[in-house]
């Protein structure tokens, strides 16, 4: 029996579905493996907590050797700072509008805080928000390495750092996100090379204006194995803690390294070759397409061919037995991050399905 099937089989009568189940033993091995990889290549790990949004998991990562954490927004940073995390990088080009300026200033009083910037206007707004203590805030210049998301051209990184320094902020380095490394199985290696080239150019740009780039920060989980160039000082993987089907397809993990699944129940079976699960976009998000499906079932070839808000359309191949109504099945998501953000808590167990614990998703729903 597949280990996910074994674990969910033992939990089936003890949880209401849909529910996110985490295999704690598998997750701990994932954390240890990434930390060992980073140590081997003289890199810091600064895991991105947007994947799990869970204080207890963040503690496991820091206790395991992580240099600090990465957050996606001010709200996530506030939750973890309140829980005692004191080294936080908000890897996002923050615009200090509304209450964000005051919140960033408060965070900088109690934590070593870094925030991302990629334009002059944002730097000016952050400096204004810090008032007479701009030196409390470290900034990391975001550059684009080919993902065509946020991020300045590498060659202007130094000018942005100099602007920050003139306003009293503390520019400490550069970061980037090689998101185009998720395009195909051979994309991570190519994207990592783009990342290396862009970061090298950005570091040179810093040097040209007399600013040291002490922090050279790389992401992501799919590209982590290739983010080993000498210019990089830290990596910011997030999904590695759980992994998912997307990472499996990209070759970033093996099936036995996937640590999270969503327990779902078969609620209807009227259509031949199909059953309906009690899991839809409210639980899984909208990650997927008709070609690759919207999630799979551990140990089976069956895939979710379509989702409504509360219905999952599971297409069952002719050579597989069709699960009957009332059967609980382990759904493995394409992309794990939006799944976690759909639930208030994670049900923690192990590969044998031992007595579960419930860990809060403390930063759930925090988007600003």
KETOR-265420 format. One record per residue (C-alpha): y, x negated, z. Coordinates in steps of 0.1 Angstrom, whole numbers. Example, Ala and Ser with C-alpha at 12.3 -4.5 7.8 and 13.67 -1.06 7.14 Angstrom:
BEGIN
<kolvo c2="-45" c1="-123" c3="78"/>
<kolvo c2="-11" c1="-137" c3="71"/>
END
This chain:
BEGIN
<kolvo c2="0" c1="0" c3="0"/>
<kolvo c2="35" c1="-13" c3="-9"/>
<kolvo c2="53" c1="-25" c3="22"/>
<kolvo c2="82" c1="-1" c3="17"/>
<kolvo c2="57" c1="27" c3="12"/>
<kolvo c2="39" c1="16" c3="44"/>
<kolvo c2="71" c1="16" c3="64"/>
<kolvo c2="84" c1="49" c3="52"/>
<kolvo c2="50" c1="65" c3="56"/>
<kolvo c2="52" c1="57" c3="93"/>
<kolvo c2="87" c1="70" c3="96"/>
<kolvo c2="83" c1="101" c3="74"/>
<kolvo c2="79" c1="125" c3="103"/>
<kolvo c2="107" c1="109" c3="124"/>
<kolvo c2="137" c1="109" c3="102"/>
<kolvo c2="156" c1="136" c3="83"/>
<kolvo c2="160" c1="128" c3="47"/>
<kolvo c2="178" c1="114" c3="28"/>
<kolvo c2="182" c1="84" c3="51"/>
<kolvo c2="188" c1="47" c3="45"/>
<kolvo c2="159" c1="27" c3="60"/>
<kolvo c2="164" c1="-11" c3="65"/>
<kolvo c2="135" c1="-35" c3="70"/>
<kolvo c2="149" c1="-58" c3="97"/>
<kolvo c2="123" c1="-85" c3="92"/>
<kolvo c2="130" c1="-87" c3="55"/>
<kolvo c2="168" c1="-86" c3="60"/>
<kolvo c2="166" c1="-114" c3="85"/>
<kolvo c2="147" c1="-136" c3="61"/>
<kolvo c2="173" c1="-129" c3="34"/>
<kolvo c2="200" c1="-140" c3="57"/>
<kolvo c2="181" c1="-172" c3="67"/>
<kolvo c2="173" c1="-180" c3="31"/>
<kolvo c2="209" c1="-178" c3="19"/>
<kolvo c2="221" c1="-199" c3="49"/>
<kolvo c2="195" c1="-225" c3="41"/>
<kolvo c2="205" c1="-226" c3="5"/>
<kolvo c2="241" c1="-231" c3="14"/>
<kolvo c2="233" c1="-258" c3="39"/>
<kolvo c2="213" c1="-276" c3="12"/>
<kolvo c2="243" c1="-277" c3="-11"/>
<kolvo c2="269" c1="-284" c3="16"/>
<kolvo c2="285" c1="-249" c3="13"/>
<kolvo c2="298" c1="-225" c3="38"/>
<kolvo c2="286" c1="-189" c3="37"/>
<kolvo c2="313" c1="-162" c3="42"/>
<kolvo c2="293" c1="-130" c3="36"/>
<kolvo c2="310" c1="-99" c3="23"/>
<kolvo c2="306" c1="-71" c3="48"/>
<kolvo c2="315" c1="-44" c3="24"/>
<kolvo c2="278" c1="-43" c3="15"/>
<kolvo c2="266" c1="-32" c3="50"/>
<kolvo c2="299" c1="-23" c3="69"/>
<kolvo c2="278" c1="-28" c3="100"/>
<kolvo c2="289" c1="-48" c3="130"/>
<kolvo c2="254" c1="-56" c3="142"/>
<kolvo c2="244" c1="-70" c3="108"/>
<kolvo c2="276" c1="-90" c3="106"/>
<kolvo c2="267" c1="-106" c3="140"/>
<kolvo c2="233" c1="-116" c3="127"/>
<kolvo c2="250" c1="-133" c3="97"/>
<kolvo c2="275" c1="-152" c3="119"/>
<kolvo c2="248" c1="-161" c3="145"/>
<kolvo c2="227" c1="-173" c3="116"/>
<kolvo c2="254" c1="-198" c3="106"/>
<kolvo c2="280" c1="-180" c3="85"/>
<kolvo c2="315" c1="-196" c3="87"/>
<kolvo c2="332" c1="-162" c3="90"/>
<kolvo c2="332" c1="-130" c3="71"/>
<kolvo c2="347" c1="-115" c3="40"/>
<kolvo c2="362" c1="-80" c3="41"/>
<kolvo c2="373" c1="-58" c3="12"/>
<kolvo c2="403" c1="-42" c3="28"/>
<kolvo c2="424" c1="-41" c3="59"/>
<kolvo c2="404" c1="-13" c3="75"/>
<kolvo c2="371" c1="-32" c3="73"/>
<kolvo c2="388" c1="-63" c3="88"/>
<kolvo c2="402" c1="-42" c3="117"/>
<kolvo c2="367" c1="-28" c3="125"/>
<kolvo c2="352" c1="-63" c3="127"/>
<kolvo c2="381" c1="-79" c3="144"/>
<kolvo c2="379" c1="-52" c3="171"/>
<kolvo c2="342" c1="-62" c3="175"/>
<kolvo c2="351" c1="-98" c3="182"/>
<kolvo c2="350" c1="-114" c3="147"/>
<kolvo c2="378" c1="-140" c3="147"/>
<kolvo c2="376" c1="-156" c3="112"/>
<kolvo c2="381" c1="-130" c3="84"/>
<kolvo c2="390" c1="-133" c3="48"/>
<kolvo c2="402" c1="-102" c3="30"/>
<kolvo c2="392" c1="-111" c3="-5"/>
<kolvo c2="415" c1="-87" c3="-23"/>
<kolvo c2="450" c1="-89" c3="-37"/>
<kolvo c2="467" c1="-70" c3="-8"/>
<kolvo c2="498" c1="-50" c3="-15"/>
<kolvo c2="515" c1="-47" c3="19"/>
<kolvo c2="527" c1="-11" c3="16"/>
<kolvo c2="527" c1="18" c3="41"/>
<kolvo c2="513" c1="6" c3="74"/>
<kolvo c2="493" c1="-23" c3="58"/>
<kolvo c2="520" c1="-49" c3="66"/>
<kolvo c2="521" c1="-41" c3="103"/>
<kolvo c2="483" c1="-40" c3="104"/>
<kolvo c2="480" c1="-74" c3="87"/>
<kolvo c2="505" c1="-88" c3="112"/>
<kolvo c2="485" c1="-75" c3="141"/>
<kolvo c2="453" c1="-88" c3="127"/>
<kolvo c2="469" c1="-123" c3="123"/>
<kolvo c2="478" c1="-123" c3="159"/>
<kolvo c2="442" c1="-121" c3="171"/>
<kolvo c2="421" c1="-136" c3="143"/>
<kolvo c2="422" c1="-164" c3="118"/>
<kolvo c2="432" c1="-142" c3="89"/>
<kolvo c2="432" c1="-150" c3="52"/>
<kolvo c2="442" c1="-126" c3="25"/>
<kolvo c2="441" c1="-127" c3="-13"/>
<kolvo c2="471" c1="-129" c3="-35"/>
<kolvo c2="475" c1="-130" c3="-73"/>
<kolvo c2="512" c1="-124" c3="-79"/>
<kolvo c2="547" c1="-133" c3="-66"/>
<kolvo c2="556" c1="-98" c3="-56"/>
<kolvo c2="526" c1="-95" c3="-33"/>
<kolvo c2="534" c1="-128" c3="-17"/>
<kolvo c2="570" c1="-117" c3="-11"/>
<kolvo c2="558" c1="-84" c3="5"/>
<kolvo c2="533" c1="-102" c3="27"/>
<kolvo c2="559" c1="-127" c3="39"/>
<kolvo c2="583" c1="-99" c3="47"/>
<kolvo c2="556" c1="-81" c3="66"/>
<kolvo c2="550" c1="-112" c3="88"/>
<kolvo c2="586" c1="-113" c3="99"/>
<kolvo c2="595" c1="-144" c3="118"/>
<kolvo c2="559" c1="-156" c3="120"/>
<kolvo c2="547" c1="-160" c3="84"/>
<kolvo c2="528" c1="-192" c3="94"/>
<kolvo c2="502" c1="-170" c3="111"/>
<kolvo c2="489" c1="-158" c3="78"/>
<kolvo c2="468" c1="-179" c3="54"/>
<kolvo c2="467" c1="-169" c3="18"/>
<kolvo c2="441" c1="-176" c3="-9"/>
<kolvo c2="451" c1="-174" c3="-45"/>
<kolvo c2="428" c1="-152" c3="-66"/>
<kolvo c2="421" c1="-164" c3="-101"/>
<kolvo c2="402" c1="-148" c3="-130"/>
<kolvo c2="372" c1="-166" c3="-143"/>
<kolvo c2="362" c1="-141" c3="-170"/>
<kolvo c2="355" c1="-108" c3="-152"/>
<kolvo c2="389" c1="-95" c3="-163"/>
<kolvo c2="395" c1="-78" c3="-130"/>
<kolvo c2="422" c1="-90" c3="-106"/>
<kolvo c2="431" c1="-126" c3="-105"/>
<kolvo c2="458" c1="-148" c3="-120"/>
<kolvo c2="452" c1="-174" c3="-148"/>
<kolvo c2="439" c1="-206" c3="-131"/>
<kolvo c2="468" c1="-227" c3="-144"/>
<kolvo c2="494" c1="-207" c3="-124"/>
<kolvo c2="475" c1="-209" c3="-91"/>
<kolvo c2="496" c1="-238" c3="-79"/>
<kolvo c2="529" c1="-220" c3="-87"/>
<kolvo c2="517" c1="-191" c3="-66"/>
<kolvo c2="507" c1="-214" c3="-37"/>
<kolvo c2="541" c1="-231" c3="-38"/>
<kolvo c2="558" c1="-197" c3="-37"/>
<kolvo c2="538" c1="-187" c3="-7"/>
<kolvo c2="545" c1="-220" c3="11"/>
<kolvo c2="583" c1="-216" c3="4"/>
<kolvo c2="581" c1="-182" c3="22"/>
<kolvo c2="564" c1="-197" c3="52"/>
<kolvo c2="529" c1="-185" c3="45"/>
<kolvo c2="500" c1="-210" c3="45"/>
<kolvo c2="483" c1="-214" c3="11"/>
<kolvo c2="448" c1="-227" c3="18"/>
<kolvo c2="430" c1="-225" c3="-15"/>
<kolvo c2="416" c1="-204" c3="-43"/>
<kolvo c2="389" c1="-178" c3="-49"/>
<kolvo c2="374" c1="-159" c3="-78"/>
<kolvo c2="348" c1="-133" c3="-86"/>
<kolvo c2="324" c1="-139" c3="-115"/>
<kolvo c2="316" c1="-102" c3="-120"/>
<kolvo c2="306" c1="-106" c3="-156"/>
<kolvo c2="275" c1="-124" c3="-142"/>
<kolvo c2="259" c1="-90" c3="-137"/>
<kolvo c2="258" c1="-81" c3="-174"/>
<kolvo c2="223" c1="-94" c3="-182"/>
<kolvo c2="195" c1="-116" c3="-169"/>
<kolvo c2="210" c1="-147" c3="-185"/>
<kolvo c2="246" c1="-138" c3="-175"/>
<kolvo c2="247" c1="-152" c3="-139"/>
<kolvo c2="243" c1="-188" c3="-150"/>
<kolvo c2="269" c1="-185" c3="-177"/>
<kolvo c2="293" c1="-168" c3="-154"/>
<kolvo c2="288" c1="-195" c3="-128"/>
<kolvo c2="298" c1="-221" c3="-153"/>
<kolvo c2="330" c1="-200" c3="-161"/>
<kolvo c2="336" c1="-199" c3="-124"/>
<kolvo c2="333" c1="-236" c3="-121"/>
<kolvo c2="357" c1="-242" c3="-149"/>
<kolvo c2="383" c1="-218" c3="-136"/>
<kolvo c2="381" c1="-231" c3="-100"/>
<kolvo c2="384" c1="-267" c3="-112"/>
<kolvo c2="415" c1="-258" c3="-132"/>
<kolvo c2="430" c1="-239" c3="-102"/>
<kolvo c2="424" c1="-268" c3="-79"/>
<kolvo c2="441" c1="-291" c3="-104"/>
<kolvo c2="470" c1="-267" c3="-105"/>
<kolvo c2="474" c1="-269" c3="-68"/>
<kolvo c2="474" c1="-307" c3="-69"/>
<kolvo c2="500" c1="-307" c3="-96"/>
<kolvo c2="525" c1="-290" c3="-72"/>
<kolvo c2="514" c1="-310" c3="-41"/>
<kolvo c2="494" c1="-284" c3="-24"/>
<kolvo c2="459" c1="-291" c3="-11"/>
<kolvo c2="432" c1="-265" c3="-20"/>
<kolvo c2="410" c1="-269" c3="11"/>
<kolvo c2="392" c1="-236" c3="4"/>
<kolvo c2="375" c1="-231" c3="-30"/>
<kolvo c2="356" c1="-198" c3="-26"/>
<kolvo c2="330" c1="-184" c3="-50"/>
<kolvo c2="311" c1="-152" c3="-53"/>
<kolvo c2="287" c1="-133" c3="-58"/>
<kolvo c2="250" c1="-126" c3="-50"/>
<kolvo c2="238" c1="-128" c3="-86"/>
<kolvo c2="256" c1="-160" c3="-92"/>
<kolvo c2="251" c1="-177" c3="-58"/>
<kolvo c2="221" c1="-197" c3="-70"/>
<kolvo c2="243" c1="-213" c3="-96"/>
<kolvo c2="274" c1="-218" c3="-75"/>
<kolvo c2="266" c1="-253" c3="-65"/>
<kolvo c2="293" c1="-274" c3="-83"/>
<kolvo c2="311" c1="-300" c3="-61"/>
<kolvo c2="344" c1="-282" c3="-64"/>
<kolvo c2="331" c1="-251" c3="-44"/>
<kolvo c2="334" c1="-251" c3="-6"/>
<kolvo c2="321" c1="-216" c3="2"/>
<kolvo c2="303" c1="-187" c3="-13"/>
<kolvo c2="308" c1="-150" c3="-5"/>
<kolvo c2="276" c1="-131" c3="-13"/>
<kolvo c2="273" c1="-96" c3="0"/>
<kolvo c2="243" c1="-78" c3="-16"/>
<kolvo c2="219" c1="-106" c3="-6"/>
<kolvo c2="215" c1="-91" c3="28"/>
<kolvo c2="196" c1="-61" c3="13"/>
<kolvo c2="193" c1="-68" c3="-25"/>
<kolvo c2="187" c1="-39" c3="-49"/>
<kolvo c2="173" c1="-30" c3="-83"/>
<kolvo c2="202" c1="-46" c3="-101"/>
<kolvo c2="196" c1="-79" c3="-84"/>
<kolvo c2="159" c1="-76" c3="-91"/>
<kolvo c2="166" c1="-70" c3="-128"/>
<kolvo c2="190" c1="-100" c3="-129"/>
<kolvo c2="164" c1="-123" c3="-113"/>
<kolvo c2="185" c1="-128" c3="-81"/>
<kolvo c2="157" c1="-116" c3="-59"/>
<kolvo c2="120" c1="-106" c3="-59"/>
<kolvo c2="107" c1="-72" c3="-51"/>
<kolvo c2="95" c1="-82" c3="-16"/>
<kolvo c2="131" c1="-93" c3="-7"/>
<kolvo c2="146" c1="-58" c3="-11"/>
<kolvo c2="153" c1="-47" c3="25"/>
<kolvo c2="169" c1="-13" c3="21"/>
<kolvo c2="156" c1="19" c3="6"/>
<kolvo c2="165" c1="56" c3="9"/>
<kolvo c2="138" c1="78" c3="23"/>
<kolvo c2="139" c1="110" c3="2"/>
<kolvo c2="117" c1="141" c3="2"/>
<kolvo c2="102" c1="159" c3="-28"/>
<kolvo c2="116" c1="195" c3="-26"/>
<kolvo c2="105" c1="210" c3="-59"/>
<kolvo c2="79" c1="204" c3="-87"/>
<kolvo c2="81" c1="232" c3="-112"/>
<kolvo c2="88" c1="211" c3="-143"/>
<kolvo c2="59" c1="191" c3="-157"/>
<kolvo c2="63" c1="154" c3="-154"/>
<kolvo c2="92" c1="157" c3="-130"/>
<kolvo c2="98" c1="163" c3="-93"/>
<kolvo c2="131" c1="170" c3="-75"/>
<kolvo c2="141" c1="148" c3="-46"/>
<kolvo c2="167" c1="156" c3="-19"/>
<kolvo c2="189" c1="127" c3="-29"/>
<kolvo c2="217" c1="127" c3="-54"/>
<kolvo c2="251" c1="112" c3="-60"/>
<kolvo c2="263" c1="120" c3="-25"/>
<kolvo c2="237" c1="95" c3="-12"/>
<kolvo c2="232" c1="71" c3="-41"/>
<kolvo c2="266" c1="71" c3="-58"/>
<kolvo c2="267" c1="72" c3="-96"/>
<kolvo c2="254" c1="37" c3="-104"/>
<kolvo c2="232" c1="38" c3="-134"/>
<kolvo c2="227" c1="53" c3="-168"/>
<kolvo c2="201" c1="73" c3="-187"/>
<kolvo c2="186" c1="41" c3="-201"/>
<kolvo c2="179" c1="23" c3="-169"/>
<kolvo c2="179" c1="53" c3="-146"/>
<kolvo c2="197" c1="59" c3="-113"/>
<kolvo c2="172" c1="43" c3="-89"/>
<kolvo c2="135" c1="37" c3="-87"/>
<kolvo c2="106" c1="43" c3="-63"/>
<kolvo c2="90" c1="13" c3="-45"/>
<kolvo c2="55" c1="6" c3="-59"/>
<kolvo c2="59" c1="31" c3="-88"/>
<kolvo c2="71" c1="31" c3="-124"/>
<kolvo c2="88" c1="64" c3="-119"/>
<kolvo c2="126" c1="64" c3="-120"/>
<kolvo c2="154" c1="88" c3="-113"/>
<kolvo c2="164" c1="100" c3="-147"/>
<kolvo c2="194" c1="121" c3="-136"/>
<kolvo c2="214" c1="130" c3="-105"/>
<kolvo c2="233" c1="160" c3="-93"/>
<kolvo c2="252" c1="159" c3="-61"/>
<kolvo c2="221" c1="168" c3="-39"/>
<kolvo c2="193" c1="166" c3="-65"/>
<kolvo c2="174" c1="136" c3="-78"/>
<kolvo c2="154" c1="142" c3="-110"/>
<kolvo c2="124" c1="119" c3="-107"/>
<kolvo c2="106" c1="114" c3="-140"/>
<kolvo c2="69" c1="106" c3="-134"/>
<kolvo c2="50" c1="87" c3="-161"/>
<kolvo c2="17" c1="104" c3="-173"/>
<kolvo c2="-4" c1="76" c3="-158"/>
<kolvo c2="11" c1="80" c3="-123"/>
<kolvo c2="2" c1="107" c3="-98"/>
<kolvo c2="30" c1="132" c3="-92"/>
<kolvo c2="41" c1="133" c3="-55"/>
<kolvo c2="37" c1="168" c3="-40"/>
<kolvo c2="63" c1="189" c3="-24"/>
<kolvo c2="70" c1="176" c3="11"/>
<kolvo c2="61" c1="140" c3="3"/>
<kolvo c2="86" c1="114" c3="14"/>
<kolvo c2="92" c1="86" c3="-11"/>
<kolvo c2="111" c1="53" c3="-8"/>
<kolvo c2="140" c1="53" c3="-33"/>
<kolvo c2="153" c1="18" c3="-42"/>
<kolvo c2="190" c1="20" c3="-54"/>
<kolvo c2="204" c1="3" c3="-84"/>
<kolvo c2="234" c1="-9" c3="-64"/>
<kolvo c2="232" c1="-9" c3="-26"/>
<kolvo c2="269" c1="-10" c3="-16"/>
<kolvo c2="279" c1="26" c3="-24"/>
<kolvo c2="246" c1="38" c3="-8"/>
<kolvo c2="255" c1="23" c3="26"/>
<kolvo c2="290" c1="38" c3="25"/>
<kolvo c2="274" c1="73" c3="21"/>
<kolvo c2="258" c1="73" c3="56"/>
<kolvo c2="270" c1="71" c3="92"/>
<kolvo c2="241" c1="50" c3="103"/>
<kolvo c2="213" c1="27" c3="91"/>
<kolvo c2="178" c1="33" c3="104"/>
<kolvo c2="164" c1="-2" c3="113"/>
<kolvo c2="127" c1="-8" c3="114"/>
<kolvo c2="104" c1="-34" c3="100"/>
<kolvo c2="77" c1="-37" c3="73"/>
<kolvo c2="52" c1="-20" c3="96"/>
<kolvo c2="75" c1="10" c3="103"/>
<kolvo c2="77" c1="3" c3="140"/>
<kolvo c2="100" c1="24" c3="163"/>
<kolvo c2="133" c1="27" c3="146"/>
<kolvo c2="167" c1="18" c3="159"/>
<kolvo c2="200" c1="33" c3="146"/>
<kolvo c2="228" c1="10" c3="138"/>
<kolvo c2="263" c1="26" c3="130"/>
<kolvo c2="279" c1="19" c3="97"/>
<kolvo c2="311" c1="13" c3="116"/>
<kolvo c2="334" c1="6" c3="87"/>
<kolvo c2="321" c1="35" c3="66"/>
<kolvo c2="348" c1="53" c3="45"/>
<kolvo c2="375" c1="28" c3="52"/>
<kolvo c2="392" c1="23" c3="19"/>
<kolvo c2="426" c1="9" c3="28"/>
END
